[in-house]
Amino acid sequence: MSSSDTIAAVATAPGRGGVAVVRVSGPDAWAVARKVAGREIVPSDAGRFFFSEFHDPSGTVVDSGLVLVFKAPASYTGENVIEFQGHGGSVAPRRVLEACFASGARLARRGEFTERAFLNGKLDLSAAEAVIDLVDARTDRAADEAQSRLRGVLSDRYESLYRDAIECSSRMEHLLDVDESEIPDGTMESYSGDLLNLKSRISKLLSTAREGKILREGALVVLAGRPNAGKSSLMNALLGENRAIVSDVAGTTRDSIEEGLDIDGWPIRIVDTAGLRATDDAIEAEGVVRAEELMAKADIVVALDCDIPGAIPVHAKCDLDHAALHDSSAIRVSAKTGEGLQSLKDAIAARLRDLSARASEDVADVTARQTDLLAKALAALEGTDPADPVLAANALRIAAQSIGEIIGKTYSDDLLDSLFSRFCIGK
């Protein structure tokens, strides 16, 4: 497959809907539109739309709707683009797409529209990652964060870091050609300051990694406690539905039950676990082992009427007359009456803000790929001393290369395949 091909795909989600969009991009996009819409496309049509019937090569009308015209480079991909906005469903968009294929286009690969946008300089790789994160966002907070990266909040910082690392490396290499006696006083101190500045900026970006992971994958919040402590009832109350089985019989929950939840814009993976106790029942014992494993890797543990270090303490079933038996610092919660549920949600949100505390509120969150490359750059710079310009220049080159890979200054086909294969066809 060649990047000079004209590609087409349905850009909207499959299934029943009011409108479906078939996107066409490439050098022959306007020629495809002429055949499908039966009208010549001219430069003055760019940025406009018109209504038309859509035809297959035999002349049969397969659908009708709007035709939107975009002229390179003022399009998503940076190429000539046509969008056919027709009726939703499964049959109508498929027939329009097949008409595009018969008119000279081929089916786009996953993420190929965004890949072409990168290759044509419309966005860098860090912004391309933001596209998929925006599509996959499960909460407003996650969408806002992805949107800030798509606007280039991180791209500008990476670009600046890349330039400064290259500049520092060049200055270090220059020292190799200068006699030590000719080096002006204060030069080494200045270069040391530049290295510290680079490391500080990289560390600042790395400090957002945990929040980025939480926003993309969801925070793991584990409900833990003894059998019959009210974990399942609490989970149902937080979800607003009867997801977990509730019973007066201790040990009802023997496996972990996970559901998604939005708390103050944070995507949450809330898990109900088996009650913590010693038991001779092999199945229940396995549930306890799984509960302990989940607690060990949880972002937050909510401890119901038990003492778990670092957990959010909760006095469950506070509607019953047992308040005097429990820690007064615990959040009083009743799944039955709803008392304390908002307080618990507020405590979870506050704990997440603490866990993901940013070095600066205007720094967007880095992705896992970016984290690995930033960590590689920082490791190269650790212990670097301008007194040894050969090693310092080499370390700076490694750091610059790693940062350059984040935004796509250097890249491989394997990297692009790995990144854009996460996208849907049509994006």
Residue pairs with C-beta under 8 A, 6 or more apart in sequence:
1 106
1 109
3 116
3 119
4 26
4 27
5 26
5 105
5 106
6 24
6 25
6 26
6 27
6 28
6 29
6 31
6 32
6 104
6 105
6 106
7 24
7 25
7 26
7 105
7 106
7 107
7 108
7 109
7 112
7 113
7 116
8 22
8 23
8 24
8 25
8 32
8 97
8 100
8 101
8 105
8 106
8 107
8 108
9 22
9 23
9 97
9 107
9 108
9 112
9 113
9 425
9 426
10 20
10 21
10 22
10 23
10 93
10 94
10 97
10 425
10 426
11 21
11 22
11 23
11 83
11 113
11 426
11 427
12 19
12 20
12 21
12 88
12 93
12 426
14 90
15 88
15 89
15 90
16 88
16 89
16 90
17 88
17 89
18 87
18 88
19 65
19 85
19 86
19 87
19 88
20 85
20 86
20 87
20 88
20 89
20 92
20 93
20 96
21 83
21 84
21 85
21 86
21 93
22 83
22 84
22 86
22 93
22 96
22 97
22 100
23 81
23 82
23 83
23 108
23 113
23 426
24 32
24 33
24 81
24 82
24 83
24 84
24 100
24 105
25 75
25 76
25 77
25 79
25 80
25 81
25 82
25 108
25 113
25 116
26 79
26 80
26 105
27 79
27 80
28 104
28 105
29 79
29 80
29 81
29 82
29 105
30 41
30 69
30 80
30 82
31 103
31 104
32 82
32 100
32 103
32 104
32 105
33 39
33 41
33 67
33 69
33 82
33 84
34 40
34 41
35 55
35 57
35 99
35 103
35 104
36 54
36 55
36 84
36 96
36 99
36 100
36 103
37 52
37 53
37 54
37 55
37 67
37 84
38 52
38 53
38 55
39 50
39 52
39 67
41 69
41 82
43 71
45 69
46 69
46 70
46 71
46 74
47 69
47 70
47 71
47 74
48 68
48 69
49 66
49 67
49 68
49 69
50 66
50 67
51 64
51 65
51 66
51 67
52 64
52 65
52 66
52 67
53 61
53 63
53 64
54 61
54 62
54 63
54 64
54 65
54 84
54 86
54 95
54 96
54 99
55 61
55 62
55 99
56 62
56 95
56 98
56 99
56 102
57 99
57 102
57 103
62 92
62 95
62 96
62 98
62 99
63 84
63 86
63 87
63 92
63 93
63 95
63 96
64 86
64 87
65 84
65 85
65 86
65 87
66 84
66 85
67 82
67 83
67 84
67 85
68 82
68 83
68 85
69 81
69 82
70 76
70 80
70 81
70 82
70 83
71 80
72 78
72 79
72 80
72 81
73 79
73 120
73 122
75 81
76 113
76 114
76 117
76 122
77 113
77 114
77 116
77 117
77 120
77 122
78 116
78 117
78 120
78 121
78 122
79 116
79 120
84 96
84 100
86 92
86 93
86 96
87 93
97 107
101 107
107 425
108 425
108 426
109 115
109 420
109 425
110 420
110 421
110 422
110 423
110 424
110 425
111 132
111 419
111 420
111 421
111 422
111 423
111 424
111 427
112 420
113 426
113 427
114 123
114 128
114 131
114 420
114 423
114 427
115 128
115 416
115 420
117 123
117 128
118 124
118 125
118 128
118 408
118 416
123 131
123 150
123 155
124 155
124 158
124 407
124 408
125 405
125 406
125 407
125 408
125 411
125 419
126 149
126 154
126 155
126 158
126 367
126 370
126 406
126 407
127 149
127 150
127 152
127 154
127 155
128 408
128 419
128 420
129 149
129 367
129 369
129 370
129 419
130 146
130 147
130 149
130 150
130 154
131 146
131 150
131 423
131 427
132 422
132 423
132 427
133 142
133 145
133 146
133 149
133 215
133 216
133 367
134 143
134 146
134 147
134 150
135 423
135 424
135 427
136 216
137 143
137 146
137 215
138 218
138 260
138 262
138 267
139 215
139 262
139 265
139 266
139 267
140 265
141 215
141 264
141 265
141 266
141 267
142 215
142 216
142 265
142 267
144 265
145 211
145 212
145 215
145 364
145 365
148 364
149 155
149 364
149 365
153 362
153 363
153 364
154 205
154 364
154 366
154 370
155 407
157 201
157 205
157 363
158 403
158 406
158 407
159 407
161 198
161 201
161 202
161 403
162 400
162 403
162 404
162 407
162 409
164 194
164 197
164 198
165 198
165 377
165 396
165 399
165 400
165 403
166 396
166 400
168 191
168 194
168 195
168 198
168 396
169 393
169 396
169 397
169 400
171 191
172 191
172 386
172 389
172 392
172 393
172 396
173 389
173 393
175 183
175 386
175 389
176 389
176 390
176 393
188 386
188 387
191 386
191 392
192 385
192 386
195 381
195 384
195 386
195 392
198 381
198 399
199 378
199 381
199 382
202 374
202 377
202 378
202 381
202 399
203 359
203 378
204 359
204 360
204 363
205 363
205 366
205 370
205 374
206 366
206 371
206 374
206 375
206 378
207 357
207 358
207 359
207 363
208 356
208 358
208 359
208 363
208 364
208 365
208 366
209 365
209 366
209 368
209 371
210 355
210 356
211 355
211 356
211 358
211 365
212 365
212 366
212 367
212 368
212 371
213 368
214 266
214 267
214 299
214 352
214 355
214 356
215 266
215 267
215 365
216 367
217 267
217 269
218 260
218 267
218 268
218 269
219 266
219 267
219 268
219 269
219 299
219 300
219 352
220 269
220 271
220 294
220 297
220 298
220 299
220 300
221 268
221 269
221 270
221 271
221 298
221 299
221 300
221 301
221 302
221 348
222 271
222 273
222 291
222 294
222 295
222 298
222 300
222 301
222 302
223 231
223 234
223 235
223 270
223 271
223 272
223 273
223 302
223 304
224 231
224 273
224 276
224 291
224 295
224 301
224 302
224 303
224 304
224 306
224 308
224 311
225 231
225 275
225 276
225 303
225 304
225 305
225 306
225 316
226 275
226 276
226 277
226 304
226 305
226 306
227 250
227 251
227 252
227 274
227 275
227 276
227 277
228 248
228 249
228 250
228 275
229 275
229 304
229 305
229 306
229 316
230 304
230 305
230 316
230 317
230 335
231 244
231 253
231 272
231 273
231 275
231 304
231 316
232 244
232 245
232 246
232 252
232 253
232 257
232 272
233 244
233 246
233 316
233 317
233 335
233 336
234 302
234 304
234 314
234 316
234 333
234 335
235 243
235 244
235 257
235 259
235 270
235 272
236 242
236 243
236 244
236 246
236 335
237 335
237 338
237 341
238 261
238 270
238 341
238 344
238 345
239 259
239 261
239 270
243 257
243 259
243 272
244 253
244 257
244 272
245 252
245 253
246 252
250 275
251 274
251 275
251 277
251 279
251 281
251 284
253 272
253 273
253 274
253 275
253 287
254 274
254 283
254 284
254 286
254 287
255 274
255 287
255 290
256 271
256 272
256 273
256 274
256 287
256 290
256 291
256 294
257 271
257 272
258 269
258 270
258 271
259 269
259 270
260 267
260 268
260 269
260 270
261 267
261 268
261 269
261 270
262 268
263 345
263 348
263 349
263 352
264 345
264 346
264 349
266 348
266 349
266 352
268 348
271 294
271 298
273 287
273 290
273 291
273 294
273 295
274 284
274 287
274 288
274 290
274 291
275 288
275 291
276 288
276 291
276 292
276 306
277 288
279 285
279 288
295 301
295 308
299 352
299 355
300 311
300 312
300 348
300 351
300 352
300 355
301 308
301 310
301 311
301 312
302 311
302 312
302 314
302 344
302 348
303 311
303 312
303 313
303 314
304 314
304 316
305 314
305 315
305 316
305 326
305 330
307 313
312 331
312 344
312 347
312 348
312 351
313 327
313 329
313 330
313 331
314 330
314 331
314 333
314 340
314 344
315 323
315 326
315 327
315 330
315 331
315 332
315 333
316 333
316 334
316 335
317 334
317 335
317 336
318 332
318 333
318 334
318 339
318 340
319 334
319 336
319 337
319 339
323 332
331 340
331 343
331 344
331 347
332 339
332 340
332 343
333 339
333 340
333 341
333 343
333 344
334 340
335 341
366 374
369 406
369 419
370 406
373 402
373 403
373 405
373 406
374 402
374 403
374 406
376 398
376 402
377 398
377 399
377 400
377 402
377 403
378 399
380 395
380 396
380 398
380 399
380 402
381 395
381 396
381 399
384 391
384 392
384 395
384 396
385 391
385 392
386 392
401 410
403 409
404 410
405 411
405 415
